[in-house]
Amino acid sequence: MLSRRGASAPGAIRYRLTLEKPAASPDGGGGQSVAWAAVAAVWGEVVPLKAEEAAAGEGLATRVTHRIVIRRRGDVAGGDRFRLDGRTFLLRAVHDPAEDGRFLACLTEETRA
């Protein structure tokens, strides 16, 4: 967990994540398919935030959000994703929590790959 000054607690950034970026390619039928390309391996802190269910069609859809904190990189943006041991986290928003250029806090939604 980050402190008010943006410092990370020792040992909190302990998960090895793969940063992936989308690359659209033609699918041969006039549309596009999205392939994900691994860009970098980064260490991060993964904190569950919220889990909720909502009506979707005739069933329920589950939405699980996490905050993932990594050391600052210039190539991380919304629409990218992290992969962790078969789990995927789509980046919805990215910001510098202490505005000092050391860390990035990423609001993510866990998705099924």
VMD Tcl script that builds the backbone (N, CA, C; Angstrom):
set m [mol new atoms 339]
animate dup $m
set s [atomselect $m all]
$s set {name element resname resid chain x y z} {
  {N N MET 1 A 0.844 -1.172 0.000}
  {CA C MET 1 A 0.000 0.000 0.000}
  {C C MET 1 A 0.891 1.238 0.000}
  {N N LEU 2 A 0.548 2.218 -0.807}
  {CA C LEU 2 A 1.331 3.441 -0.860}
  {C C LEU 2 A 0.992 4.354 0.305}
  {N N SER 3 A 1.999 5.032 0.820}
  {CA C SER 3 A 1.758 6.005 1.868}
  {C C SER 3 A 1.258 7.295 1.241}
  {N N ARG 4 A 0.934 8.263 2.053}
  {CA C ARG 4 A 0.462 9.551 1.528}
  {C C ARG 4 A 1.506 10.214 0.651}
  {N N ARG 5 A 2.770 9.964 0.936}
  {CA C ARG 5 A 3.832 10.581 0.141}
  {C C ARG 5 A 4.192 9.740 -1.081}
  {N N GLY 6 A 3.495 8.651 -1.298}
  {CA C GLY 6 A 3.732 7.843 -2.485}
  {C C GLY 6 A 4.783 6.775 -2.320}
  {N N ALA 7 A 5.340 6.629 -1.121}
  {CA C ALA 7 A 6.345 5.595 -0.896}
  {C C ALA 7 A 5.649 4.256 -0.719}
  {N N SER 8 A 6.238 3.223 -1.255}
  {CA C SER 8 A 5.662 1.898 -1.141}
  {C C SER 8 A 6.203 1.210 0.103}
  {N N ALA 9 A 5.347 0.450 0.761}
  {CA C ALA 9 A 5.781 -0.317 1.916}
  {C C ALA 9 A 6.749 -1.402 1.443}
  {N N PRO 10 A 7.786 -1.696 2.223}
  {CA C PRO 10 A 8.732 -2.736 1.821}
  {C C PRO 10 A 8.016 -4.058 1.549}
  {N N GLY 11 A 8.326 -4.678 0.445}
  {CA C GLY 11 A 7.745 -5.958 0.094}
  {C C GLY 11 A 6.391 -5.895 -0.585}
  {N N ALA 12 A 5.767 -4.719 -0.688}
  {CA C ALA 12 A 4.438 -4.624 -1.291}
  {C C ALA 12 A 4.493 -4.835 -2.802}
  {N N ILE 13 A 5.541 -4.361 -3.437}
  {CA C ILE 13 A 5.675 -4.518 -4.893}
  {C C ILE 13 A 6.386 -5.848 -5.126}
  {N N ARG 14 A 5.587 -6.933 -5.107}
  {CA C ARG 14 A 6.190 -8.264 -5.117}
  {C C ARG 14 A 5.679 -9.184 -6.215}
  {N N TYR 15 A 4.744 -8.731 -7.020}
  {CA C TYR 15 A 4.203 -9.580 -8.087}
  {C C TYR 15 A 4.882 -9.262 -9.411}
  {N N ARG 16 A 5.271 -10.296 -10.136}
  {CA C ARG 16 A 5.902 -10.140 -11.450}
  {C C ARG 16 A 4.795 -10.138 -12.500}
  {N N LEU 17 A 4.559 -8.985 -13.106}
  {CA C LEU 17 A 3.492 -8.791 -14.083}
  {C C LEU 17 A 4.075 -8.644 -15.473}
  {N N THR 18 A 3.317 -9.020 -16.481}
  {CA C THR 18 A 3.706 -8.781 -17.865}
  {C C THR 18 A 2.831 -7.671 -18.408}
  {N N LEU 19 A 3.447 -6.588 -18.863}
  {CA C LEU 19 A 2.723 -5.492 -19.498}
  {C C LEU 19 A 2.513 -5.857 -20.960}
  {N N GLU 20 A 1.260 -5.778 -21.415}
  {CA C GLU 20 A 0.935 -6.111 -22.798}
  {C C GLU 20 A 0.202 -4.948 -23.454}
  {N N LYS 21 A 0.457 -4.768 -24.750}
  {CA C LYS 21 A -0.204 -3.723 -25.539}
  {C C LYS 21 A -1.002 -4.372 -26.656}
  {N N PRO 22 A -2.161 -3.777 -27.010}
  {CA C PRO 22 A -2.979 -4.345 -28.078}
  {C C PRO 22 A -2.417 -4.004 -29.451}
  {N N ALA 23 A -2.593 -4.926 -30.394}
  {CA C ALA 23 A -2.207 -4.698 -31.785}
  {C C ALA 23 A -3.331 -5.250 -32.653}
  {N N ALA 24 A -4.045 -4.361 -33.344}
  {CA C ALA 24 A -5.155 -4.784 -34.196}
  {C C ALA 24 A -4.618 -5.289 -35.533}
  {N N SER 25 A -5.231 -6.354 -36.021}
  {CA C SER 25 A -4.852 -6.887 -37.330}
  {C C SER 25 A -6.118 -7.279 -38.084}
  {N N PRO 26 A -6.112 -7.169 -39.428}
  {CA C PRO 26 A -7.301 -7.526 -40.206}
  {C C PRO 26 A -7.659 -8.996 -40.004}
  {N N ASP 27 A -8.966 -9.276 -39.916}
  {CA C ASP 27 A -9.389 -10.664 -39.714}
  {C C ASP 27 A -9.795 -11.354 -41.009}
  {N N GLY 28 A -9.673 -10.670 -42.144}
  {CA C GLY 28 A -9.999 -11.263 -43.431}
  {C C GLY 28 A -11.459 -11.117 -43.813}
  {N N GLY 29 A -12.281 -10.667 -42.920}
  {CA C GLY 29 A -13.705 -10.492 -43.191}
  {C C GLY 29 A -14.128 -9.040 -43.120}
  {N N GLY 30 A -13.178 -8.133 -43.193}
  {CA C GLY 30 A -13.484 -6.709 -43.127}
  {C C GLY 30 A -13.412 -6.123 -41.730}
  {N N GLY 31 A -13.195 -6.948 -40.750}
  {CA C GLY 31 A -13.088 -6.475 -39.372}
  {C C GLY 31 A -11.655 -6.562 -38.874}
  {N N GLN 32 A -11.515 -6.472 -37.593}
  {CA C GLN 32 A -10.192 -6.550 -36.979}
  {C C GLN 32 A -10.230 -7.499 -35.796}
  {N N SER 33 A -9.111 -8.138 -35.552}
  {CA C SER 33 A -8.948 -8.924 -34.333}
  {C C SER 33 A -7.805 -8.303 -33.548}
  {N N VAL 34 A -7.890 -8.446 -32.251}
  {CA C VAL 34 A -6.867 -7.853 -31.385}
  {C C VAL 34 A -5.946 -8.945 -30.881}
  {N N ALA 35 A -4.662 -8.737 -31.090}
  {CA C ALA 35 A -3.638 -9.617 -30.536}
  {C C ALA 35 A -2.888 -8.805 -29.484}
  {N N TRP 36 A -2.429 -9.467 -28.453}
  {CA C TRP 36 A -1.716 -8.784 -27.382}
  {C C TRP 36 A -0.240 -9.124 -27.473}
  {N N ALA 37 A 0.603 -8.096 -27.416}
  {CA C ALA 37 A 2.047 -8.279 -27.483}
  {C C ALA 37 A 2.673 -7.909 -26.145}
  {N N ALA 38 A 3.486 -8.811 -25.603}
  {CA C ALA 38 A 4.196 -8.540 -24.349}
  {C C ALA 38 A 5.245 -7.458 -24.601}
  {N N VAL 39 A 5.256 -6.442 -23.746}
  {CA C VAL 39 A 6.171 -5.311 -23.886}
  {C C VAL 39 A 7.279 -5.374 -22.842}
  {N N ALA 40 A 6.912 -5.704 -21.610}
  {CA C ALA 40 A 7.895 -5.693 -20.528}
  {C C ALA 40 A 7.397 -6.523 -19.357}
  {N N ALA 41 A 8.324 -6.974 -18.553}
  {CA C ALA 41 A 8.013 -7.603 -17.273}
  {C C ALA 41 A 8.295 -6.562 -16.200}
  {N N VAL 42 A 7.323 -6.338 -15.319}
  {CA C VAL 42 A 7.456 -5.313 -14.281}
  {C C VAL 42 A 7.032 -5.906 -12.936}
  {N N TRP 43 A 7.545 -5.318 -11.868}
  {CA C TRP 43 A 7.125 -5.692 -10.523}
  {C C TRP 43 A 6.002 -4.762 -10.106}
  {N N GLY 44 A 4.978 -5.310 -9.415}
  {CA C GLY 44 A 3.865 -4.471 -9.007}
  {C C GLY 44 A 3.196 -4.947 -7.733}
  {N N GLU 45 A 2.410 -4.051 -7.183}
  {CA C GLU 45 A 1.558 -4.334 -6.033}
  {C C GLU 45 A 0.139 -4.495 -6.577}
  {N N VAL 46 A -0.549 -5.563 -6.218}
  {CA C VAL 46 A -1.899 -5.826 -6.701}
  {C C VAL 46 A -2.851 -5.792 -5.506}
  {N N VAL 47 A -3.798 -4.837 -5.524}
  {CA C VAL 47 A -4.726 -4.667 -4.414}
  {C C VAL 47 A -6.162 -4.775 -4.932}
  {N N PRO 48 A -6.929 -5.784 -4.490}
  {CA C PRO 48 A -8.339 -5.874 -4.893}
  {C C PRO 48 A -9.105 -4.677 -4.334}
  {N N LEU 49 A -9.985 -4.103 -5.156}
  {CA C LEU 49 A -10.767 -2.956 -4.705}
  {C C LEU 49 A -12.239 -3.290 -4.520}
  {N N LYS 50 A -12.833 -3.904 -5.546}
  {CA C LYS 50 A -14.276 -4.064 -5.508}
  {C C LYS 50 A -14.707 -5.225 -6.401}
  {N N ALA 51 A -15.736 -5.924 -5.979}
  {CA C ALA 51 A -16.359 -6.969 -6.792}
  {C C ALA 51 A -17.858 -6.724 -6.754}
  {N N GLU 52 A -18.477 -6.748 -7.930}
  {CA C GLU 52 A -19.910 -6.511 -7.986}
  {C C GLU 52 A -20.535 -7.334 -9.100}
  {N N GLU 53 A -21.816 -7.614 -8.953}
  {CA C GLU 53 A -22.559 -8.324 -9.980}
  {C C GLU 53 A -23.642 -7.405 -10.514}
  {N N ALA 54 A -23.896 -7.505 -11.817}
  {CA C ALA 54 A -24.938 -6.708 -12.447}
  {C C ALA 54 A -25.681 -7.587 -13.441}
  {N N ALA 55 A -26.929 -7.240 -13.681}
  {CA C ALA 55 A -27.724 -7.984 -14.655}
  {C C ALA 55 A -27.124 -7.804 -16.039}
  {N N ALA 56 A -27.002 -8.914 -16.759}
  {CA C ALA 56 A -26.482 -8.896 -18.130}
  {C C ALA 56 A -27.263 -9.926 -18.927}
  {N N GLY 57 A -28.135 -9.441 -19.787}
  {CA C GLY 57 A -28.974 -10.372 -20.532}
  {C C GLY 57 A -29.906 -11.094 -19.567}
  {N N GLU 58 A -29.865 -12.411 -19.591}
  {CA C GLU 58 A -30.706 -13.196 -18.685}
  {C C GLU 58 A -29.925 -13.727 -17.489}
  {N N GLY 59 A -28.695 -13.250 -17.319}
  {CA C GLY 59 A -27.881 -13.726 -16.211}
  {C C GLY 59 A -27.219 -12.581 -15.474}
  {N N LEU 60 A -26.137 -12.913 -14.798}
  {CA C LEU 60 A -25.371 -11.925 -14.049}
  {C C LEU 60 A -23.955 -11.840 -14.611}
  {N N ALA 61 A -23.407 -10.646 -14.581}
  {CA C ALA 61 A -22.013 -10.432 -14.972}
  {C C ALA 61 A -21.255 -9.937 -13.746}
  {N N THR 62 A -20.090 -10.463 -13.531}
  {CA C THR 62 A -19.264 -10.071 -12.396}
  {C C THR 62 A -18.198 -9.108 -12.863}
  {N N ARG 63 A -17.977 -8.050 -12.097}
  {CA C ARG 63 A -16.931 -7.073 -12.397}
  {C C ARG 63 A -16.034 -6.968 -11.163}
  {N N VAL 64 A -14.739 -7.230 -11.364}
  {CA C VAL 64 A -13.771 -7.178 -10.266}
  {C C VAL 64 A -12.704 -6.151 -10.630}
  {N N THR 65 A -12.492 -5.172 -9.738}
  {CA C THR 65 A -11.487 -4.145 -9.995}
  {C C THR 65 A -10.330 -4.269 -9.010}
  {N N HIS 66 A -9.148 -3.865 -9.480}
  {CA C HIS 66 A -7.930 -3.869 -8.670}
  {C C HIS 66 A -7.166 -2.568 -8.908}
  {N N ARG 67 A -6.359 -2.203 -7.938}
  {CA C ARG 67 A -5.379 -1.135 -8.147}
  {C C ARG 67 A -4.026 -1.828 -8.221}
  {N N ILE 68 A -3.307 -1.564 -9.296}
  {CA C ILE 68 A -1.968 -2.129 -9.466}
  {C C ILE 68 A -0.990 -0.971 -9.487}
  {N N VAL 69 A -0.004 -1.030 -8.604}
  {CA C VAL 69 A 1.005 0.027 -8.508}
  {C C VAL 69 A 2.333 -0.524 -9.006}
  {N N ILE 70 A 2.946 0.205 -9.938}
  {CA C ILE 70 A 4.249 -0.177 -10.485}
  {C C ILE 70 A 5.170 1.029 -10.418}
  {N N ARG 71 A 6.447 0.772 -10.615}
  {CA C ARG 71 A 7.382 1.889 -10.743}
  {C C ARG 71 A 7.087 2.593 -12.059}
  {N N ARG 72 A 7.301 3.883 -12.095}
  {CA C ARG 72 A 6.938 4.712 -13.251}
  {C C ARG 72 A 7.595 4.234 -14.537}
  {N N ARG 73 A 6.785 4.188 -15.581}
  {CA C ARG 73 A 7.227 3.901 -16.952}
  {C C ARG 73 A 6.507 4.894 -17.850}
  {N N GLY 74 A 7.149 5.277 -18.931}
  {CA C GLY 74 A 6.536 6.229 -19.852}
  {C C GLY 74 A 5.612 5.597 -20.874}
  {N N ASP 75 A 5.565 4.268 -20.947}
  {CA C ASP 75 A 4.798 3.613 -22.001}
  {C C ASP 75 A 3.544 2.896 -21.502}
  {N N VAL 76 A 3.036 3.261 -20.335}
  {CA C VAL 76 A 1.843 2.618 -19.785}
  {C C VAL 76 A 0.649 3.550 -19.997}
  {N N ALA 77 A -0.447 3.001 -20.555}
  {CA C ALA 77 A -1.622 3.824 -20.844}
  {C C ALA 77 A -2.888 2.999 -20.697}
  {N N GLY 78 A -4.009 3.690 -20.562}
  {CA C GLY 78 A -5.297 3.013 -20.539}
  {C C GLY 78 A -5.471 2.213 -21.823}
  {N N GLY 79 A -6.066 1.045 -21.716}
  {CA C GLY 79 A -6.224 0.170 -22.871}
  {C C GLY 79 A -5.167 -0.918 -22.930}
  {N N ASP 80 A -4.058 -0.730 -22.223}
  {CA C ASP 80 A -3.047 -1.786 -22.097}
  {C C ASP 80 A -3.581 -2.799 -21.086}
  {N N ARG 81 A -2.814 -3.846 -20.841}
  {CA C ARG 81 A -3.220 -4.790 -19.808}
  {C C ARG 81 A -1.996 -5.414 -19.152}
  {N N PHE 82 A -2.241 -5.937 -17.943}
  {CA C PHE 82 A -1.238 -6.712 -17.229}
  {C C PHE 82 A -1.689 -8.159 -17.213}
  {N N ARG 83 A -0.724 -9.073 -17.232}
  {CA C ARG 83 A -1.010 -10.498 -17.092}
  {C C ARG 83 A -0.248 -10.991 -15.862}
  {N N LEU 84 A -0.939 -11.809 -15.056}
  {CA C LEU 84 A -0.338 -12.369 -13.846}
  {C C LEU 84 A -0.846 -13.792 -13.680}
  {N N ASP 85 A 0.014 -14.774 -13.903}
  {CA C ASP 85 A -0.322 -16.185 -13.682}
  {C C ASP 85 A -1.672 -16.577 -14.278}
  {N N GLY 86 A -1.904 -16.284 -15.533}
  {CA C GLY 86 A -3.145 -16.662 -16.188}
  {C C GLY 86 A -4.293 -15.692 -15.980}
  {N N ARG 87 A -4.118 -14.687 -15.162}
  {CA C ARG 87 A -5.139 -13.659 -14.953}
  {C C ARG 87 A -4.774 -12.445 -15.793}
  {N N THR 88 A -5.784 -11.713 -16.269}
  {CA C THR 88 A -5.525 -10.497 -17.042}
  {C C THR 88 A -6.255 -9.326 -16.404}
  {N N PHE 89 A -5.609 -8.166 -16.435}
  {CA C PHE 89 A -6.129 -6.948 -15.840}
  {C C PHE 89 A -6.066 -5.834 -16.884}
  {N N LEU 90 A -7.225 -5.387 -17.368}
  {CA C LEU 90 A -7.295 -4.321 -18.360}
  {C C LEU 90 A -7.164 -2.980 -17.663}
  {N N LEU 91 A -6.243 -2.135 -18.140}
  {CA C LEU 91 A -6.020 -0.826 -17.527}
  {C C LEU 91 A -7.108 0.133 -17.966}
  {N N ARG 92 A -7.837 0.680 -16.997}
  {CA C ARG 92 A -8.891 1.662 -17.259}
  {C C ARG 92 A -8.392 3.084 -17.064}
  {N N ALA 93 A -7.517 3.294 -16.087}
  {CA C ALA 93 A -6.967 4.631 -15.809}
  {C C ALA 93 A -5.588 4.475 -15.191}
  {N N VAL 94 A -4.713 5.433 -15.484}
  {CA C VAL 94 A -3.343 5.421 -14.972}
  {C C VAL 94 A -3.024 6.816 -14.447}
  {N N HIS 95 A -2.457 6.891 -13.237}
  {CA C HIS 95 A -2.063 8.203 -12.706}
  {C C HIS 95 A -0.872 8.073 -11.771}
  {N N ASP 96 A -0.216 9.191 -11.524}
  {CA C ASP 96 A 0.911 9.274 -10.600}
  {C C ASP 96 A 0.334 9.693 -9.247}
  {N N PRO 97 A 0.223 8.786 -8.271}
  {CA C PRO 97 A -0.496 9.092 -7.034}
  {C C PRO 97 A 0.119 10.200 -6.192}
  {N N ALA 98 A 1.430 10.346 -6.203}
  {CA C ALA 98 A 2.072 11.382 -5.397}
  {C C ALA 98 A 2.570 12.534 -6.265}
  {N N GLU 99 A 2.395 12.411 -7.575}
  {CA C GLU 99 A 2.845 13.419 -8.535}
  {C C GLU 99 A 4.323 13.747 -8.369}
  {N N ASP 100 A 5.120 12.693 -8.122}
  {CA C ASP 100 A 6.561 12.898 -7.978}
  {C C ASP 100 A 7.358 12.067 -8.985}
  {N N GLY 101 A 6.674 11.370 -9.895}
  {CA C GLY 101 A 7.357 10.638 -10.955}
  {C C GLY 101 A 7.957 9.303 -10.540}
  {N N ARG 102 A 7.597 8.772 -9.364}
  {CA C ARG 102 A 8.189 7.507 -8.928}
  {C C ARG 102 A 7.319 6.295 -9.206}
  {N N PHE 103 A 6.009 6.420 -9.042}
  {CA C PHE 103 A 5.107 5.285 -9.188}
  {C C PHE 103 A 3.947 5.630 -10.110}
  {N N LEU 104 A 3.313 4.583 -10.635}
  {CA C LEU 104 A 2.060 4.724 -11.362}
  {C C LEU 104 A 1.032 3.842 -10.681}
  {N N ALA 105 A -0.147 4.390 -10.414}
  {CA C ALA 105 A -1.259 3.617 -9.894}
  {C C ALA 105 A -2.219 3.380 -11.052}
  {N N CYS 106 A -2.533 2.114 -11.303}
  {CA C CYS 106 A -3.370 1.748 -12.436}
  {C C CYS 106 A -4.677 1.155 -11.916}
  {N N LEU 107 A -5.803 1.768 -12.286}
  {CA C LEU 107 A -7.099 1.199 -11.963}
  {C C LEU 107 A -7.395 0.177 -13.051}
  {N N THR 108 A -7.616 -1.059 -12.664}
  {CA C THR 108 A -7.791 -2.136 -13.632}
  {C C THR 108 A -9.081 -2.898 -13.397}
  {N N GLU 109 A -9.506 -3.595 -14.438}
  {CA C GLU 109 A -10.634 -4.503 -14.331}
  {C C GLU 109 A -10.164 -5.877 -14.759}
  {N N GLU 110 A -10.370 -6.857 -13.885}
  {CA C GLU 110 A -9.942 -8.211 -14.228}
  {C C GLU 110 A -10.863 -8.749 -15.316}
  {N N THR 111 A -10.271 -9.327 -16.353}
  {CA C THR 111 A -11.048 -9.831 -17.489}
  {C C THR 111 A -10.725 -11.293 -17.736}
  {N N ARG 112 A -11.567 -11.916 -18.471}
  {CA C ARG 112 A -11.298 -13.286 -18.900}
  {C C ARG 112 A -10.607 -13.200 -20.250}
  {N N ALA 113 A -9.453 -13.826 -20.372}
  {CA C ALA 113 A -8.651 -13.723 -21.600}
  {C C ALA 113 A -9.170 -14.598 -22.700}
}
mol reanalyze $m
mol bondsrecalc $m
mol representation Tube
mol addrep $m
